[in-house]
Amino acid sequence: MIGSPDDRSRVSLRRGVYAILIAISAGAMIGRILAVDSVDRRGIQEHRIRKGLDRKRAALVKQGVEGPALDDAMAAEKTRLRAAIRLARPFLSANDRSRWCAVRALVEPELRVPGKPYAIDRVMKEPGWDTIDMVKHDGHYYSSKPPILPTLLAGEYWIIYQLTGATFGEHPYAVGRFMLVTTNVVGWVVALVLLAAIAERLGTTDWGRIFIVAAGAMATFLTTFAVALNNHLVAAVSVTVMLYALVRIWFDGRREYRWFVLAGLFGAFAATNELPALSLFALVALGLLIKAPRPTLLGFMPVAVLVGAAFFGTNWIAHHDLRPPYMHRVEGDNWYDYTYEHNGKIVDSHWRNPGGLDRGEPRDGVYALHSLVGHHGIFSLTPMWFLSIFGTALWLRGGNERSLRELAALVAVVSLTCIVFYLFVERGGRNYGGSTSGFRWLFWLAPLWLVVMLPAVDLMSRRRWTLLVAVVLLALSALSASYPTWNPWSHPWIYNGMNYQGWLGS
C-alpha cells in the first residue's frame, strides 16, 4: 500500500540516499573547479617570475638601493611581472575560452569594439586569452560558438562586474570559478534532483532507482565537463527539466500551463545548445500537440518561439546573419579561413590545416567503430549504456503502461537519429569531438539514457549475478568519467592505452 508506514519509510530512505549521492557529486565537481588550472604552465610562470625578481633585486642592490626603498621596488616589480607573465589560467581549452572571450567583450568597456559588441579582437590579444575556436568576417574576429549562451552568461558577469569591479583580466580564477559553480554545478544538481523524482515515478525497485541517480551523479561525462564552460552540460540540464515536465504531463495527466511552459522553454533551449536536440524538441512538440492541443499551443509554443527568437536575434546582432558561424564553412563563404596575429607573428587559422584528430577520420567504418566501441566509444567508455538499450527494449516490448512504450520509442528514435547523424558527417567533422575525453556530441542524451535504464536495473536487481554485472558496468563508466582528473579536454584512457601500445599509428 502506497501510504503504509513501511512504504513511507522506504521513500524517506531513498530520498536520503539521493541527497547523499547528489551532495558527493556536487562537492566533487566544486572541488575540481577550485583546483582547475593550466598546470603545465603554472610552474613555468612562477619560475619566470622568480628569476625576474632575482635579476631585479641584484640590479637594485648593485645600484645601492636598500631598505624600504628596495622592498617597495621589489613589490612593484612583482606586480609588473605577474601582469606580464600570465601563462596560467583557469580555462583549459580554446573551446571554453572562445565563449569566455565573447562574455568579456560584451561586458568590459575597454575590450569592446565600437559597433561590434561580440567582436573579440581586443580580448584575444591579452596574455592567456588566445583561442583557435574563432571565426573572421567583416574584418573582425568572433567566437565560433552560437552567441546565445555567452549572452546569458554576460548577464551574470555584468552583475559581478558592477557589484565588485572584478574582471576576468585581473581575477580570472575567482570570477571564472564562481561562474562555473553557478552555471555547471547548480544546473547539474537541479538535474539530479529531477532525475531522482523521475526515478521515483517510473522505477519499481529501491535498488534500480538509486542506481540511476548514482550513475548520473558519478558515471557520466557531464560531471567530467563541470570544470569547463560548455554547451553539452547546459543542454543535458535543459533536457532533464523538459523530461520532468513531460513526465508530469504524459504520465500524471497534468494539464497546468506551467508544465507546458517548462517543456517548451527548456526543450527549445536544449536545441539552441545542441542542434540535434531539435529532433527531440520536434517529437515532443508533436506528441503534446496531439495529446493536449490547447495548452501546447498556448503554453509550449510561445516560449519555444521566444527562445528561437533569442537564438536568431543574438546571432543577427553578433554577425548580421541568421545562420550561426558553423554554417559558414563552405567555399566562397568560409569564416574559418583566415590569418591572425599571435605573439607578434601572422599565423594561419587552425582550421586551414588542422592537425591530429581534427584532420578527420577518412574511413567511415573505422570512425563508426571507434565512435561506438573503440577509443572514443560511447559503449566502450561508458558501458552502462548497454543497460539503456536493454531497458528500452523491455519498455518497448512489455511496458505496463502505454506511456512507457511511447517514452522508450521517443528515446530510441532520437538516439538513433543523432548517432547516425554524427557517424555520417563529412570527413572534416569526423574527429570524435577533438581532443576530448569522450564522444562529447552525444553527452546531452545522458538524461534520456539514464531514465530508460530503469526497467533493466529494476529487473537485474532480482539476481545477485545480474546485479553484479550492472555494478561492474557502472564502475567502468565511472572510471572513464574520472580518468581526466583535471582536464576533460584530454584523450580517453582507451585512446592513451592504444597509443602507448603503438596501435594507432602516426
C-alpha positions in Angstrom: 0.0 0.0 0.0 1.4 3.4 -1.1 0.6 5.2 2.1 1.7 2.5 4.5 4.3 3.4 7.2 6.8 0.8 5.6 6.5 2.4 2.2 6.9 5.9 3.6 10.0 4.8 5.4 11.5 3.4 2.2 10.7 6.6 0.3 12.4 8.6 3.1 15.4 6.3 3.0 15.7 6.6 -0.8 15.5 10.3 -0.6 18.2 10.3 2.0 20.4 8.3 -0.3 19.7 10.6 -3.2 20.7 13.6 -1.1 24.0 11.9 -0.2 24.8 11.0 -3.8 24.0 14.5 -5.1 26.0 16.1 -2.3 29.0 14.0 -3.0 28.7 14.7 -6.8 28.3 18.5 -6.2 31.2 18.5 -3.7 33.5 16.6 -6.2 32.5 19.0 -9.0 33.2 22.1 -6.9 36.5 20.7 -5.7 37.7 20.1 -9.3 36.6 23.6 -10.3 38.5 25.1 -7.4 41.6 23.1 -8.4 41.4 23.6 -12.2 44.4 25.2 -13.7 46.6 25.0 -16.7 49.1 23.1 -14.5 51.5 22.5 -17.3 52.2 26.3 -17.4 51.8 27.4 -13.9 55.2 26.1 -12.7 56.8 27.8 -15.7 55.1 31.1 -14.9 56.2 31.1 -11.3 59.7 30.1 -12.3 59.9 33.0 -14.7 58.6 35.4 -12.1 61.2 34.2 -9.5 64.0 34.5 -12.0 62.9 38.0 -13.0 62.7 39.1 -9.3 66.2 37.7 -8.6 67.6 39.7 -11.6 65.8 42.8 -10.5 67.0 42.5 -6.9 70.6 42.0 -8.0 70.4 45.1 -10.2 68.9 47.3 -7.5 71.4 46.1 -4.9 74.2 46.8 -7.3 72.8 50.4 -7.7 72.9 50.8 -3.9 69.1 50.6 -3.3 68.3 49.0 0.1 65.8 49.0 3.0 62.2 50.2 2.4 63.1 51.6 -1.0 64.3 48.1 -2.1 61.1 46.5 -0.7 58.9 48.9 -2.5 60.7 48.5 -5.8 60.5 44.7 -5.5 56.8 44.8 -4.8 56.2 46.9 -7.8 58.4 44.6 -9.9 56.5 41.6 -8.7 53.2 43.2 -9.7 54.6 44.1 -13.1 55.9 40.6 -13.8 52.6 38.9 -12.7 50.8 41.1 -15.2 53.3 40.5 -18.0 53.9 36.7 -17.4 50.4 35.3 -17.4 50.7 31.8 -18.6 48.5 30.0 -16.0 44.7 30.3 -16.4 41.6 28.5 -15.2 40.4 27.8 -18.7 41.7 24.6 -20.1 40.8 24.7 -23.7 40.4 27.0 -26.7 36.8 25.7 -26.7 35.7 27.3 -23.4 38.0 30.3 -23.8 36.1 31.1 -27.0 32.9 31.6 -25.1 34.6 33.4 -22.2 36.1 35.8 -24.8 32.6 36.7 -26.0 31.4 37.2 -22.4 34.3 39.6 -21.7 33.8 41.5 -25.0 30.1 42.1 -24.1 30.8 43.4 -20.6 34.2 45.1 -20.2 34.1 48.6 -21.7 37.8 48.7 -22.6 37.5 45.5 -24.6 34.6 46.5 -26.8 35.0 47.1 -30.5 32.8 50.0 -31.4 29.7 48.9 -33.3 30.7 45.2 -32.9 29.6 44.1 -29.4 30.5 40.4 -29.9 33.9 41.0 -31.6 36.8 39.5 -29.6 39.7 41.3 -31.3 40.9 43.1 -28.2 40.2 40.2 -25.8 42.3 37.7 -27.7 45.3 40.0 -27.7 45.6 39.8 -23.9 48.1 37.2 -22.5 46.4 33.8 -22.0 43.2 34.7 -23.9 44.1 33.2 -27.3 41.7 30.7 -28.9 41.6 28.7 -32.1 37.8 28.4 -31.9 37.0 31.7 -33.6 35.9 32.9 -37.0 36.6 36.0 -39.0 34.3 38.1 -41.2 33.8 41.8 -41.8 37.4 42.4 -40.7 36.8 41.2 -37.1 37.2 38.1 -35.0 34.3 36.3 -33.2 33.8 33.3 -31.1 32.7 30.4 -33.4 30.0 29.4 -30.8 26.4 30.5 -31.1 26.1 33.7 -29.1 23.0 33.0 -27.1 24.8 31.2 -24.2 27.6 33.8 -23.9 24.9 36.5 -23.9 23.1 34.9 -20.9 26.4 34.4 -19.1 27.3 38.0 -19.8 24.3 39.0 -17.7 25.8 37.2 -14.7 29.2 38.6 -15.4 27.8 42.2 -15.7 26.3 41.9 -12.2 29.6 40.7 -10.8 31.5 43.5 -12.6 29.0 46.2 -11.4 28.9 45.0 -7.8 32.6 44.2 -7.3 34.6 45.7 -10.1 36.3 42.3 -10.6 37.2 41.4 -14.2 38.4 38.3 -15.9 41.6 40.0 -16.7 42.5 40.8 -13.1 40.7 37.9 -11.3 40.3 35.1 -13.8 40.3 32.4 -11.1 37.8 34.0 -8.7 35.3 35.1 -11.4 35.7 32.1 -13.6 35.3 29.6 -10.8 32.3 31.4 -9.3 30.5 31.4 -12.7 31.3 27.7 -13.3 29.8 26.8 -10.0 26.6 28.8 -10.6 26.3 27.5 -14.1 27.5 23.9 -14.1 27.2 22.7 -10.6 23.9 24.4 -9.7 22.5 23.3 -13.0 23.5 19.7 -12.6 22.3 19.5 -9.0 18.9 20.6 -10.2 19.1 18.0 -13.0 19.9 15.2 -10.5 17.1 16.2 -8.2 14.7 16.0 -11.1 16.2 12.7 -12.2 15.6 11.3 -8.8 12.0 12.5 -9.0 11.6 10.7 -12.4 13.1 7.6 -10.9 10.6 7.7 -8.1 7.7 7.9 -10.6 8.9 5.4 -13.1 11.0 3.0 -11.2 9.8 -0.2 -9.4 12.6 -1.1 -7.1 14.7 0.7 -4.5 17.9 -0.5 -6.0 17.1 0.4 -9.5 16.0 4.0 -8.6 19.2 4.5 -6.5 21.3 3.0 -9.3 20.4 5.6 -12.0 20.8 8.5 -9.6 24.2 7.2 -8.7 25.1 6.8 -12.4 24.0 10.3 -13.1 26.0 11.7 -10.1 29.2 9.7 -10.7 29.5 7.9 -14.0 28.7 10.3 -16.9 31.0 12.7 -18.7 28.7 15.6 -17.7 30.4 15.7 -14.3 33.8 15.5 -16.0 33.0 18.6 -18.0 31.9 20.6 -14.9 35.3 22.3 -14.9 34.8 23.9 -18.3 32.2 26.2 -19.8 30.5 24.0 -22.4 27.2 23.6 -24.2 26.9 19.9 -23.5 26.2 20.1 -19.8 23.8 23.1 -20.3 21.9 21.1 -22.9 21.7 18.0 -20.7 20.3 20.0 -17.8 17.7 21.5 -20.2 16.7 18.1 -21.4 16.3 16.9 -17.8 13.9 19.7 -17.0 12.0 19.2 -20.2 11.8 15.4 -19.5 10.5 16.0 -15.9 7.8 18.3 -17.2 6.9 15.7 -19.9 6.5 13.0 -17.3 4.1 15.2 -15.3 2.1 15.8 -18.5 2.3 12.4 -20.1 2.2 10.0 -17.2 0.4 12.0 -14.5 -2.1 13.7 -16.7 -1.3 17.2 -15.5 -2.6 20.0 -17.8 -1.5 23.1 -15.9 0.2 25.6 -18.3 3.4 25.7 -16.2 4.4 22.2 -17.2 3.9 23.0 -20.9 5.9 26.3 -20.5 8.7 24.4 -18.8 8.8 21.7 -21.5 8.7 24.3 -24.3 11.3 26.6 -22.7 13.9 24.0 -21.9 13.3 21.8 -24.9 13.9 24.8 -27.2 16.9 25.9 -25.2 18.4 22.4 -25.4 18.2 22.7 -29.2 20.0 26.1 -29.2 22.9 24.4 -27.4 22.9 21.1 -29.3 21.4 21.3 -32.8 20.5 17.6 -33.0 18.3 18.1 -29.9 15.9 19.8 -32.3 14.8 16.2 -33.2 13.8 15.7 -29.5 12.1 19.0 -29.4 10.1 18.4 -32.6 8.9 14.9 -31.5 7.9 16.2 -28.1 6.1 19.1 -29.6 4.2 16.8 -32.0 3.2 14.4 -29.2 2.0 17.2 -26.9 0.1 18.8 -29.7 -1.8 15.6 -30.3 -2.4 14.8 -26.6 -3.2 18.3 -25.3 -3.5 20.8 -28.2 -4.7 23.8 -26.2 -2.0 24.1 -23.5 0.6 23.1 -26.1 -0.4 26.0 -28.4 -0.8 28.5 -25.6 2.0 27.3 -23.2 4.6 25.2 -25.0 4.8 27.0 -28.4 5.0 30.7 -27.3 8.0 30.2 -25.1 9.7 28.0 -27.7 9.2 30.7 -30.3 10.7 33.2 -27.8 13.8 31.0 -27.3 14.1 30.7 -31.1 13.8 34.4 -31.5 16.6 34.9 -28.9 18.8 32.4 -30.7 18.5 34.1 -34.1 18.3 37.6 -32.7 21.6 37.3 -30.8 23.1 35.8 -33.9 21.9 38.7 -36.0 23.3 41.2 -33.6 26.6 39.4 -33.5 27.1 38.6 -37.2 24.3 40.4 -39.1 23.3 36.9 -40.3 20.7 34.5 -39.0 22.9 31.5 -39.5 25.4 30.6 -36.7 29.1 30.6 -37.5 29.4 26.9 -38.0 27.2 27.1 -41.0 29.7 29.4 -42.8 32.2 26.8 -43.7 31.8 26.4 -47.5 33.9 27.6 -50.3 33.2 31.2 -51.0 31.7 31.7 -47.5 34.2 30.2 -45.1 34.6 32.2 -41.9 37.2 29.6 -40.7 39.7 30.5 -43.4 41.8 33.5 -42.2 45.1 34.6 -40.8 45.6 36.5 -37.5 48.4 37.9 -35.3 49.7 35.7 -32.4 52.7 36.7 -30.3 53.8 39.2 -32.9 53.5 36.7 -35.8 51.0 36.3 -38.6 49.7 32.7 -38.4 47.0 30.7 -40.3 43.8 29.7 -38.7 44.0 26.3 -37.1 41.2 25.2 -39.4 43.2 25.9 -42.6 45.4 22.9 -41.9 44.1 21.1 -38.8 46.3 18.5 -37.1 45.8 15.4 -35.1 42.2 14.2 -34.7 41.0 17.4 -36.2 42.1 16.2 -39.6 39.1 13.9 -39.6 39.0 10.1 -40.0 38.8 9.3 -43.7 37.4 5.7 -43.3 33.7 5.5 -42.5 33.9 2.1 -40.9 36.9 2.9 -38.7 35.2 6.1 -37.5 32.0 4.2 -36.7 33.9 1.5 -34.8 35.9 3.9 -32.6 32.9 6.1 -32.0 30.8 3.2 -30.7 33.1 0.6 -29.2 36.7 1.9 -29.8 39.0 4.5 -28.3 36.3 7.2 -28.1 33.4 4.7 -28.0 30.0 5.6 -26.5 29.7 2.0 -25.2 33.4 1.1 -24.6 34.0 4.2 -22.4 30.5 4.2 -20.7 29.4 0.5 -20.9 26.4 1.2 -18.6 24.7 2.5 -21.7 24.2 -1.2 -22.7 21.7 -1.3 -19.9 19.9 1.6 -21.5 19.5 -0.4 -24.7 18.2 -3.3 -22.6 15.8 -1.1 -20.7 14.5 0.5 -23.9 13.8 -3.0 -25.3 12.0 -4.0 -22.1 9.7 -1.0 -22.2 9.1 -1.3 -25.9 8.1 -5.0 -25.6 6.2 -5.1 -22.4 5.8 -1.8 -20.6 3.0 -1.9 -18.1 1.7 1.5 -19.4 1.3 2.7 -23.0 3.1 5.8 -21.9 6.2 3.8 -21.1 6.3 2.3 -24.6 5.9 5.8 -26.0 8.7 7.2 -23.9 11.0 4.3 -24.9 10.1 4.8 -28.6 10.9 8.6 -28.3 14.3 7.9 -26.8 15.1 5.2 -29.3 14.2 7.3 -32.3 16.0 10.4 -31.1 19.1 8.4 -30.1 19.4 6.5 -33.4 18.8 9.7 -35.4 21.6 11.6 -33.6 24.0 8.7 -33.6 23.6 8.2 -37.4 23.9 11.9 -37.9 27.3 12.1 -36.2 28.6 8.9 -37.7 28.0 10.0 -41.3 29.1 13.6 -41.1 31.7 14.8 -43.7 35.3 14.0 -43.1 36.1 17.4 -41.6 33.7 16.7 -38.8 34.8 13.1 -38.0 37.1 14.0 -35.2 35.4 12.3 -32.2 34.8 15.8 -30.7 38.5 16.7 -30.9 41.0 16.2 -28.1 38.4 15.3 -25.5 37.7 12.5 -23.0 34.6 11.1 -24.8 32.3 11.4 -27.7 31.0 14.7 -26.4 28.4 15.4 -29.1 26.0 12.9 -27.5 26.5 13.8 -23.9 23.2 15.7 -23.8 21.4 12.4 -24.3 22.6 11.1 -20.9 19.4 12.1 -19.0 17.3 10.2 -21.5 19.5 7.1 -21.4 19.5 7.1 -17.6 15.7 7.1 -17.5 15.3 4.2 -20.0 17.9 2.3 -18.0 15.3 1.9 -15.2 13.5 -1.3 -16.3 16.8 -3.0 -16.9 18.3 -2.3 -13.5 15.0 -3.0 -11.8 15.0 -6.4 -13.4 18.7 -7.1 -12.7 18.3 -6.3 -9.0 16.4 -9.6 -8.6 19.5 -11.8 -9.0 22.9 -11.5 -7.4 24.9 -12.1 -10.6 23.0 -9.7 -12.8 23.2 -7.1 -10.0 27.0 -7.6 -10.0 27.1 -7.2 -13.8 25.3 -3.8 -13.5 27.7 -2.7 -10.8 30.7 -3.6 -12.9 29.4 -1.7 -15.9 28.7 1.3 -13.5 32.3 1.1 -12.1 33.8 1.0 -15.6 31.8 4.0 -16.6 32.8 5.9 -13.5 36.4 5.0 -14.4 36.1 6.7 -17.8 34.4 9.8 -16.3 37.1 10.1 -13.6 40.1 9.4 -15.7 40.6 13.0 -17.0 41.2 14.1 -13.4 41.7 17.8 -14.0 41.2 18.4 -17.7 38.2 17.0 -19.8 40.0 18.2 -22.9 42.3 15.2 -22.9 42.2 11.8 -24.6 40.3 8.9 -23.1 42.1 6.1 -21.2 41.4 3.6 -24.1 43.0 6.0 -26.6 46.0 6.6 -24.5 46.4 2.8 -23.9 46.2 2.1 -27.6 48.6 4.9 -28.4 51.1 3.5 -25.8 50.9 0.1 -27.5 51.5 1.7 -30.9 48.2 0.6 -32.3 47.1 4.0 -33.6 49.9 4.7 -36.0 51.2 8.2 -36.6 
